[in-house]
Amino acid sequence: MQSLRITIRLRTPMVESRSPLQLDALLAALRVSRAMKQHGEQINPRDYHHDLPLERFTSPSGQWVFKASGFTLHRDAPSFTWMHTGRIDLATAAEHRASGWLSLRAAKPVLGGGPFKTSLYSLNLAWGELVADCVGDKDEIESLLAECRQVGGRRGTGFGVVQDFTVERIPEAECKWMNRAMPEDAEGLAESHALTVGGLHPPYWDKQLHRPVRVPLVG
């Protein structure tokens, strides 16, 4: 295992998230996607979430994390707002329903909600490159990242398209893999991390796995 720095260059803007994109979360998603291609969609994703080419850190209590930081976004320009509206009219909805493209079980459509209600969306977009540090297997990480086409939300709209990426060796002293959620009892983090509740490893969306953790202070 080696100290590494991953840089992902974006070709299109990405949707900014409230929380940083985690390197191990991205690698886990790519690992699950690869498994589905090999074995079919009937697999259990949890069998592959932790099958990653990353070294692990274990705290005195036995809690563990991958030695992989969250991504830092280095912007090429200031963030900007993207807005759009969404609504479907009755005639189009009827045509789509007759063609089987739209499922509306009610005989009478509810015009005050669902696809008939005018909606306004507002998202923050950013352009630049994503940088994260880790301790892991360089060749295996490169192999997984080679399958990464997009990052972030609203990928179906064309956001977050990856232009290219690099995985480079860096000195151990420069590797900031601890810029991530750490176990509550991890030592030496009192000045750099604050106590909150969150996940320690993928899948981060599963709130049943959340617990007291220490996250990096901003600024």
C-alpha positions in Angstrom: 0.0 0.0 0.0 1.3 3.5 -0.9 0.4 7.1 -0.1 -1.5 8.4 -3.1 -3.1 11.6 -4.4 -6.1 11.2 -6.7 -7.1 14.1 -9.0 -10.3 14.0 -11.1 -10.6 16.7 -13.8 -14.2 17.6 -14.8 -15.3 18.2 -18.4 -18.8 19.5 -17.3 -19.8 21.3 -14.1 -20.9 19.1 -11.2 -23.7 19.5 -8.7 -22.3 20.7 -5.4 -23.3 18.6 -2.4 -23.9 19.7 1.2 -21.2 17.2 2.3 -17.9 16.4 0.5 -17.8 13.5 -1.9 -15.9 10.7 -0.2 -13.2 8.8 -2.2 -14.1 5.5 -0.6 -17.8 6.0 -1.5 -16.9 6.6 -5.1 -14.7 3.5 -5.2 -17.4 1.5 -3.5 -19.9 2.5 -6.1 -17.5 1.6 -8.9 -16.8 -1.7 -7.3 -20.5 -2.5 -7.0 -21.0 -1.5 -10.7 -18.2 -3.8 -11.8 -19.7 -6.7 -9.8 -23.1 -6.1 -11.4 -21.5 -6.3 -14.9 -19.8 -9.5 -14.0 -22.5 -11.3 -12.0 -25.8 -9.5 -12.8 -28.0 -7.1 -11.0 -29.2 -9.7 -8.5 -26.0 -9.3 -6.4 -26.1 -7.9 -2.9 -24.2 -4.6 -3.1 -23.2 -4.9 0.6 -21.0 -7.8 -0.4 -18.8 -5.4 -2.4 -19.0 -2.1 -0.6 -15.9 -2.9 1.5 -13.9 -4.8 -1.1 -11.7 -1.9 -1.9 -8.0 -1.6 -2.6 -7.5 0.7 0.4 -5.7 0.3 3.7 -7.8 0.5 6.9 -7.4 2.4 10.2 -8.8 0.8 13.4 -9.4 2.8 16.6 -8.9 1.5 20.1 -12.6 0.5 20.3 -12.4 -1.5 17.1 -14.2 1.0 14.8 -12.5 1.3 11.4 -12.3 3.5 8.4 -10.6 3.4 5.0 -7.5 5.5 4.8 -9.2 7.7 2.2 -10.1 11.4 2.5 -13.1 13.3 1.1 -12.6 15.1 -2.2 -11.6 18.8 -2.1 -13.0 20.8 -5.0 -10.5 23.2 -6.6 -12.7 25.5 -8.7 -11.7 27.0 -12.0 -14.4 29.7 -11.5 -16.9 30.7 -8.8 -19.9 28.4 -8.3 -23.0 29.4 -10.1 -26.8 28.6 -9.9 -28.7 26.4 -12.4 -32.5 26.7 -12.4 -35.1 24.9 -14.4 -38.8 24.1 -14.2 -40.8 20.9 -14.7 -44.4 20.2 -15.7 -46.4 18.0 -18.1 -49.7 19.0 -19.7 -52.8 16.8 -19.9 -52.6 16.1 -23.6 -49.0 15.0 -23.5 -49.7 12.9 -20.4 -52.6 11.2 -22.1 -50.4 10.3 -25.1 -47.6 9.0 -22.8 -50.1 6.9 -20.8 -51.6 5.4 -23.9 -48.1 4.5 -25.1 -47.2 2.9 -21.8 -44.5 5.5 -20.9 -46.4 7.0 -18.0 -48.2 5.2 -15.2 -51.2 7.1 -13.9 -53.5 4.8 -12.0 -56.2 7.3 -11.1 -58.9 7.8 -13.8 -58.9 11.6 -12.9 -55.6 13.3 -12.8 -54.8 15.5 -9.8 -53.7 18.8 -11.3 -52.4 20.2 -8.0 -49.6 17.8 -7.6 -47.4 15.2 -9.1 -46.2 15.7 -12.7 -49.0 18.3 -13.4 -47.7 20.7 -10.8 -45.2 23.4 -11.9 -41.9 22.9 -10.1 -38.9 25.1 -9.8 -35.5 23.7 -9.1 -32.3 25.5 -8.1 -28.9 23.8 -7.8 -25.3 25.1 -7.3 -22.9 24.0 -9.9 -19.1 24.1 -9.9 -16.3 23.5 -12.4 -12.7 22.4 -11.7 -11.0 19.4 -10.3 -11.5 17.1 -7.3 -8.5 16.1 -5.2 -8.3 13.4 -2.5 -5.6 11.5 -0.6 -5.5 7.8 0.4 -3.3 4.9 1.3 -3.9 2.0 -1.1 -3.0 0.0 -4.2 -2.2 2.3 -7.0 -2.8 -0.1 -9.9 -6.2 -1.3 -8.5 -7.4 2.2 -7.8 -6.5 3.3 -11.3 -8.4 0.3 -12.7 -11.6 1.2 -10.8 -11.3 4.9 -11.6 -10.9 4.1 -15.3 -14.6 3.0 -15.2 -15.8 6.3 -13.7 -17.7 8.4 -16.2 -19.5 10.9 -14.0 -19.5 12.1 -10.4 -22.0 14.0 -8.2 -25.8 14.4 -8.6 -28.0 14.9 -11.7 -25.7 12.8 -13.9 -28.6 12.1 -16.2 -28.7 15.8 -17.0 -25.1 15.7 -18.1 -23.4 17.1 -15.0 -20.1 15.9 -13.5 -18.6 14.3 -16.6 -15.1 13.2 -16.0 -12.4 14.4 -18.4 -9.5 12.5 -17.0 -7.8 11.5 -13.7 -4.4 10.9 -12.2 -3.2 8.8 -9.3 0.3 9.8 -8.1 2.5 8.7 -5.3 3.2 11.3 -2.6 5.3 11.4 0.5 3.6 9.8 3.5 3.9 13.1 5.4 1.9 14.9 2.7 -0.9 12.3 2.6 -4.0 13.9 4.3 -6.2 10.8 4.3 -7.5 11.8 7.8 -9.5 14.6 6.1 -12.6 12.5 6.6 -15.0 11.2 9.3 -13.0 9.4 12.0 -14.0 7.1 14.9 -15.0 9.0 18.1 -12.1 7.5 20.1 -9.4 8.1 17.5 -6.5 9.8 19.2 -5.0 13.2 18.5 -8.0 14.8 16.7 -9.3 17.2 19.4 -8.0 20.3 17.6 -8.7 19.2 14.0 -12.0 17.4 14.2 -15.4 18.1 15.8 -17.8 15.6 17.2 -21.0 14.9 15.3 -23.1 11.9 14.0 -22.5 10.3 10.7 -21.1 7.2 8.8 -17.6 5.9 8.9 -17.6 3.9 5.7 -19.8 3.0 2.7 -22.8 2.9 2.4 -22.9 6.4 3.9 -26.6 6.8 3.1 -27.6 4.0 5.5 -28.5 6.0 8.6 -28.7 2.7 10.7 -24.9 2.6 10.5 -24.5 6.2 11.7 -22.8 6.8 15.1 -20.8 9.5 16.9 -17.9 10.4 14.7 -15.3 13.2 14.4 -15.3 15.2 11.2 -12.7 17.8 10.0 -13.2 21.4 11.0 -13.8 23.8 8.1 -11.3 26.6 7.7 
